[in-house]
Amino acid sequence: MSHLIRPNELHNLIKTAEPIILDCQANLTDRTKSQQMYQSEHIPGAYHADTETDLSSEIIPGKTGRHPMPSIEQWQQRLQKWGITQQSEIILYDQSNSMFASRAWWLLQWAGITHVRVLDGGLAAWKSYGGETTSKIPELPAPSTLTIRVQQDWLISADELLPLAENSLLLDARALPRYKGAEEPLDTKAGHIPGAINADFTRNLDVDHRFLSRTQLKQRFKSLQNQDAVCYCGSGITACHNILAIAESGLPMPKLYAGSWSEWIVDDSRPIATGIEGEPL
């Protein structure tokens, strides 16, 4: 089964079922933008999933990256707030390229919630299809009593990362100039984790910000067929996009270094590399 849903499929699903729809629109450079985007326009009935407050926990200066993972208890409470159960069918979307929706997708999968799909192309694709939007905020449902059981082995810590680099592919989802250390618009240090290969997440998409076909994605990530992989990015957002693309290709899901580059650099003893290592994917 695909992890993606097309706008026409969502339109038909809404007519025949009652999926829980989460709006994940956000902006990495403006942490306040998510709420504004949702209030301005969203798919009717969609609840707001804020990247900063719902899909992340509080930043601890000098310890965490820009988007720390929510605790198990925090994430369970968020899911209960949206009325989610193990049987719920959940649709996620953001404005277009699915980077924020992919973070929500990964968190739900991590929590053992499996009936989850991402709207391919996001709100932009929905509107191009002719889908209705609204600024009306729906009432939250009665909270569920969901208990989650997370997949602890899906995560890897900074301390575990370097020893694994020799036997695993470490994929950096950021744009090539950030990976190389040529520029760094968001974090205080430039470069990448030693041993990492650049795998810019935008290369999972076509010109309309929709995912490539399963065949194309499998070709892109063919080097993972016989090797374990770990994904990271700037703060644990776009790494999930690569994980979704890899899962959509039919390959095993890589581990996630959730703290990513913005956490890696808070410890001055951790090594930093610049330039290009290996062949970018």
N, C-alpha and C positions, 0 to 999 in steps of 0.2 A: 504494500500500500504506500502511496506517495505521502510525503510529509508536507506537500503543497496542495493548495486548492485554487482553481481559477475563478475569476469573477462570476462567470456564468454558472459554475457549479455552486458557488456560495449563494447566488440568487435563488437557485432551485432548492438548496438545502433550507434556506430561511422559510420557504413556502411550505415545506413538508415536515420540518422539525424545529426545535428550539435550541440551537447551539448557543453556547456562551461565547460572546465576541469580546475580545479585549483590544482596545486601541492603545498602541504602544508608540505613537508619534513622539519624537523627541529631537533634541539638537545638542550635539556634544559641546558646542562652544557657548551655549546659553542654557544653564541648568534650570531656569525658570520657564523655558519655552513650552515644555510638554503639556502643562495644564492649559496654556493659552491655545495651543494647536487643537487640543481635544475640544475645548469649549467653542472654538470657532466652527469646527466641522468634523463630524464623525459619522460612521455607519449607524443607522438607527438601532437603538438597543444596546450599543456597545458600551462597556464599562471602561473606565480609564485605568491603565496600568502605567504608572509613572516610572520611568527608568531610574530616576534619582531616589525616590522614596519607596517604591513598591518592589522594583527589580534589583535594588541595591540596599546596603545598610549604610550607616553613618561612617564617614571618612574619619580615620584616626591619623592625624598628622604624624609623619615619621614612622608609620607602621604599615598602613594600608595604601593601596592604589586609589584611583579616582572612583571606582565603582566596586567596592567590596561586596562579596556575596552576602545576601541576607542570611541570617541564622536559620536553622531548621525551624525553630519556633516562629520566627518572624514570617517566613515563607508560608508555613502552614496557616497562620492567621490571615495572611493576604488571600490565600486560596479559599479559605472559609468565608471571607468577606464577600467574595464574588459568587458564592453558592456552589463552588466546584466540588464534585464528588468523583470517585473512581470511574463512574460510568459517563460522566459529562463529555459531550463533544465540544471541543474548544477550537475557536478560530482566532488567530492572532494577525494583526497587521500594523504597519506604520505608514509613513507618508509615501514611500516608494520602494527603496532598495532592500527592505526587510532586515536591516542590521539590528534594529531594536527588537523587532518581533522575534528574531532568531535568539536573542538573549532570553526572552520569555519562553520560547519553545524549549531551549535547553534546560531552563530551570524547572519547567513542568515535567519534562522527561526525567530529569534527575530525581524529582519527587515521586516518580513512579506513575505519573499521569500520562497515559499513552495515546488517548484519542485526541490528538492535537495536530492541527495543520496551520500553516502560514499562508496567508493570502498572497499569491505570487504577483508582484508588482505593486502591492500595497493599495493605499487609498487612491493613488493616481490611476492605477489600472481599473479599480472599481468605478471611478468616475468616467473614465474613457469608455467603459462598457455601458454606461448609462445608469449605474447604480445610484440609488437615492442616498443623500446625506442630510444631516440635520445638526442643529446646535442645541437641541433639547436634551437635557441630561436625564437619563433614566434613573428611577429609584433602584437602589441596590436590593437584591433578593434577600430572603431570609437566610442567615448564615448556615453553612453546612456544618457537619460534625466530622469532616474529613480528618483522618490521621495519615500522615505521609511517612513513607519509608524511603529514605534517600539512597542513592547509589554512591556510597563513599569512595569506591575505587575509580570513579570517573574523574576525580580531581587529583591534582598533583601540586605539591608545595614548592616554594623556591628552593628549599634545602634539598629536595629530592631531584630537582631538575638537572643540574649539571652532571651528576653521575650517569643519568639516563641518556644524555646527549650522544654518547658514543655508540649506543645501540638502537636509538630511536630517531625518527625524523622529527625535528622541532620546527614547526611552521609558524612564521610571523605573518599575521594577516594585514599588517599596515601597508600603506603605499611605499613603493620602492625608495623614494627620497628619505622618508623617515627611517626606514630599515637601515639604509646606508649610513645614516647620521648626517646627511647633507642638510636636513632641516628638521626642526621639532617645534610645531606650533602649539602643542598642548602640555608637554612635560618639561622638566627642568634639565634633563640630560638627553643627549642624542646618541643614537646607535642601536644595537640589538644585542640579544643574549648570544654569547659565543656558541657557534655550532648551528644556529638557526638558519633556515632557508626562507627566502621571501616567498610568500604565497598571498599576494594582495587579494583581499576578499572580493573586490569589484570584478575580478576576472571570472567569478562564478556567474556573472550576469550578462545579458545581452544589452543592446543599446536602449531598450525600453525598461531597464532595471528589473527584468524578469530572469529567473534562473535558466541557465542553459539546460539542454536536454540531459536525461540520465546518461546517455551514451557519451555526450561531450564532457560531462562532469567526471565520469569514470576514466576517460582518456586523460583529463587534466591531472587526476590524482592516482594514476596507474602505479606510480612508485611506492604507494602505500600498500599495495596488494600483499606484499610479503614482509612488511615491516611495521612495527608499532609506531604511532605518531602522537605528538603532543601539540596542541594549538595554543597560541597566545596572541595578543595584540597590544593595544595601548592600555586598556583597562578591563578587558574581559567582555567586550561587546562584540566586536567583529570577529573575534576568534570563534564565537558561536555560529556565525554565518558560515565559516569554513566547515565547522563540524556538521551543520545541517546539510551543506552541499555534499560532503563526503557520505553522510548517511543516505542522502537521496540517490547517490550513485550506486548504492548497494554495498559499499565497503564498510568494514567495522568502524564504529565510532571511536575517534581518538580521545585521549584524555584532554582535560582543560587545565591550563595554568590560569586560574581565574584572576589572580592579582595582576598578572601580565606586566608589561614594561613599567607602568607607573608605580607598581609595588617593588619590582626588581631594583629600581634605582634609589629607593629610600635607604638602602644599606650600601655605604660607600665601599665595603669590602667585596661586593659582588662585581665580577669582571664585566666589561663592556667591549663589544667589538664594533668596528665600523667597516664600510666597504661592502663588498658582495662575497658571500660564501656559497659555493655550489651553484647550481642552475636554478633560477627562480621558477616556480611553478605557475 
